[in-house]
Amino acid sequence: MNKDLVRAGGLLVILGLVVVFSLGCIGPQEGTDEQKTVTLRITGSTTALPFVAQAAEEFNALGKDVQVSVSGGGSGAGIKDLGEGRSSIAMISREVTGDEKKSYDTAGKKLTEIMIGYDAIILAVSPEVYDGGIKAVTREQVKAIYAGNITNWKEIGGSDKEIYVIGRKAGSGTRDTFNELVMGNKGAETPGVQTEAEGNAEVKTAIVGSDTAIGYVGISYVGNDVRALKLDGVDASVETIKTENYELARKLYLVTLGEPSPQQKEFLGFVTGAEGQIIAEENGFVPL
């Protein structure tokens, strides 16, 4: 027999044994039956952000196969992210608009709101303004301030100082609600505004940095360094917000596109359940 053929045949046998041996050593792979971790990305309202972010942190700590990341950007940006597939859930501090439904609703999938708590838009001022005699305002006075028709605190009983007016940038759910309930419509002009802030925290910073400022923020952003004003004689409280006797009360939502998936339901259930609602209260919101 040809020696070269014998050598070649022997080599093939050796290679075959190596392959069989190798496959035998590999054995069944660990973890192949385990579910992969699903990441839910949530974007939107800076008002709801502290609540939802803390809820996500505590939910993630449970070690489930669903992990949640949260960032702001405003209610409008959150809906756009959701509708265009950049996020799994949007958080908003007002209801979904008709235009948003037209843009993203389809026959099979519609924007679905899940209420997660109550909030209120608070008219807030610098401590110096509050101590100077401005402890309450009417809706008409606020409208006149933001329209640029009242420009000095003395015009409504305060010190002789020019009013520094802070508003919010377009796309903010807080701005939309404020414009609708105070100015008359969501697209209202507010020529009295001198600074447009990106979010609640930026509004608060601007108020703290001035001694003549007024701005509007979510209730969770009010404290000793930012004073809340009564509106039409009514304080914002749990009772007045839930009954909507406080005129700038509103509801907070998480929004999905279509019926929530099992992973989305798991997180939504956590937020609307007992643990999530404690977190809402800890962050200054009114629970369901």
N, C-alpha and C positions, 0 to 999 in steps of 0.2 A: 504494500500500500504506500502511496506517496506520503513521505514524511511531513511535507507541508500541510497536507490535509489532516493528518493525525494531530499535529500541533494546533491547527485551527479549531478542530473539533474539541480538543481538550480545553482550549481557551473559552469556547462557548459554554461548555459545561461549568467551568469555574465561575463565569459571569452570571450564569443562571442561578448557581448556588448563592452567590453574593446578593442578587436581587431578592431571592426568596428569604434569605436570612434578614436582609434589611427590612423587608415588609413585615416579617414576623416581629422584629424589634419595635416597629412603630406602634403597633397595637391601636386600640381605640383612643381618640383624642378627648382629653378632658375639656369640659366647657362647651362642647359642640351643641349640646341641647339647651344651654342657658340662653335666655332672652337678652338681646342687646339693649343697652340703655338708650331710652328715647329722650331727646332734649326738646323741651318746649320753650320757644323764644316768645317773650311777651314784651310789647312796646306800647307807648302811648302816654296817657295823662300823667303829668308831673304831680297833680293833686293826689291821685291814687297810688303813686309810685312808692312812698314810704311803707304803706300798708301791704301792698302786693309784694314788694321786695322782701320784707321781713317774713311774710307768709311763705315765700319761695325758699328763703334760707332755712326756715324751720322744717318745711316739707322735704327739702333735699337732705337734711340731716337724718331723716328717717331711713335713708338708705334704700329707697325703692328703685325700681328699674325705670323710673321717670325722673328726670332732673329738669329744673326750671331756671331760666335766666331772664332777668328783667331789666329794662332800660326805659328812659323817658322819651321826650320828643314832642309831646302834645297829643291830644285826642285825635286830631285830624291825621297826624303822621301815623299814629297807631292803626287806624282804620286802613290807611293807604298801604302800610306794610302788610297787614293781614290780607287785603284784597289782591295784592300783587305778589303774594307768596313769600315775603321776606320774614314773616313771623307766623306763629301758630295761634296766638290770641292777642287781641287788642284790649287795652284798658282805657276807658273813657269816663269823663266826668260830666257827661250830658247824653242825651239819647242819640241814636244813629239818625242821621239826617236823610231826607228824601233823596238828595243828590247822591249820597253815598250808596243808598240802596240801588239807585239806577245804575251806578257805576259797577257794582260788584255782585249784586244778586243775579242768580241764574235760575233756570227752572229746577235744577237739582240742588242748588246750594244757595242759602240766603243768610245774610248777617243775622246772627242769633244773639240776643242780649241776655246775660245772666246777672241779675242784680246782686251786688256784694256788700252794700252798706249805704248809709246816708252821709251827706256832707252839707256844708253851707258856705256860700261865698260871703266873706266878712269884709266890711269896709274898715280898713285899718289905718291908723295914723301914728305919727311919731309921738312919744310920750309928752314932748313939749307942747304939741297941739292939744292933746287930751287935757293936760294940766292947765292949759290956757283957756279952757272953758268949752271945748268941743267934745262932748261926750255922746252926742246923738245927732243924727241927720235924718232928713226926709228923703224919700226917693227923688222928689223933684229937685232938691238941693244937689244931690249927687249928680243927677242928670245935667244940671246947669254947670257944675264944676267940670265935668268931662266934656261938655259942649263948649267950654271956654267962656261961658257967660258970667260965672262967679270966679274971680281970680285972687281974692284976698280973704283971709279967714275972718277979718272984721265984718265982712258982709253977712256972716251968719252967726255973729256973736263971739268970735274968737279974737286973738291978738291981731295987731296991724302988721301982718306978714303975708307975703305973696305965697299962694298955694303951689306946692310942687306936686304935680299930678303924674302918677305912675299907672300905666296900662299894661296890657299883654300883647304879644305879637300874634299875627294871624295864624290860625291853626290850633290855637288854644281852646280847649273846651270851656275853660273858665271864662275866657273872653267872650265866647259865643253866648254863654248863659247870661253873663253880665249885660252884654249888649241887648239881648232879647228882652230881659226882665227890667232893665233900667232905662236903656236908651230907646227901646221901642222895636228894634229888629236887629238880627244878627249882623247885618252888613252896615250898621250905623257908623257914621263918621264920629270921631272923638277928638276934635281939634284942640281941646284943652290939655291933652296928654303931652307931656314933655319927654317922657322916657317910656319906651316899650320894652318890657322885660321878657326874657325867654321862658321863665318858669316861676313858680311860687317862691322858691328860695331866693331868686334874684330880686323879686319884688320886695321881699322881707329885708334883704340886704340894703336895698335902696332906701327903704323907710328908716331903717336903723341908722343909716349914714346921714340922715337929714333931720332938721328940727322943724320942718314945715310940710312934711309929706303926707299924702293920702294915696292908698292903693287898695287893691282887692286881692284877697288870698283865700285859700281853703282854710277851714276852721283849725286844722291841725298846725297851722303855721303861726297862730296867734299866741303871744306870751307877754311877759313883763316888758320886753323890749319893743313890742309892737302892740298897741292898744286897740281893742275892738270897740266899734261904735254901735249903739243901738240904731236900728233902722225903723223909722216910723213908730218909734216908741217900744219896739220889741227886741229883746235880747235873743241871740241864737242860743238855744238850749236843746237838750234831747227831746223834750216835749214839743217845743215850737218847730223844730226841724221835722220831726216825724209827722206832725199834723199839718205842716206847711203853713203855719201861722207866721213863721218867719219867711218873708217873701222871697229871699234868695236861697231857700233850701233846695237841694237837688239830690239825685240818686247817682251812685257810682255803679259802673258795669264792667264786666269782662265780656268780650265779644268773640264768638267763633264764626267761621264761615261754613255754614251747614251745621248739621247736628254734631255735637261734640264727640270726638273719638273716645275710646275707653281711657286713653292716657290723659286726655283733656278733662274728662269727667272726674278722674281721680284727683286732680289738682283743684278743680272747681268745687268738688265735694269738700275738700279740706278747707278752702277759703270760706265757704258758706256754712261750714259746720262749726261746732263749739269752739275748737281751737282757733280757727281762722277769725271768728268774730271777737274773740278775746284780743287777738292781735289788732283788729280794727279799732277796738276801744282804746287799747294802749297807744295807738297812733293818733288819737283825738277824733276819730270818726264815731258816728252813731251806728251801732250794730243793727242788724235786721230785726 
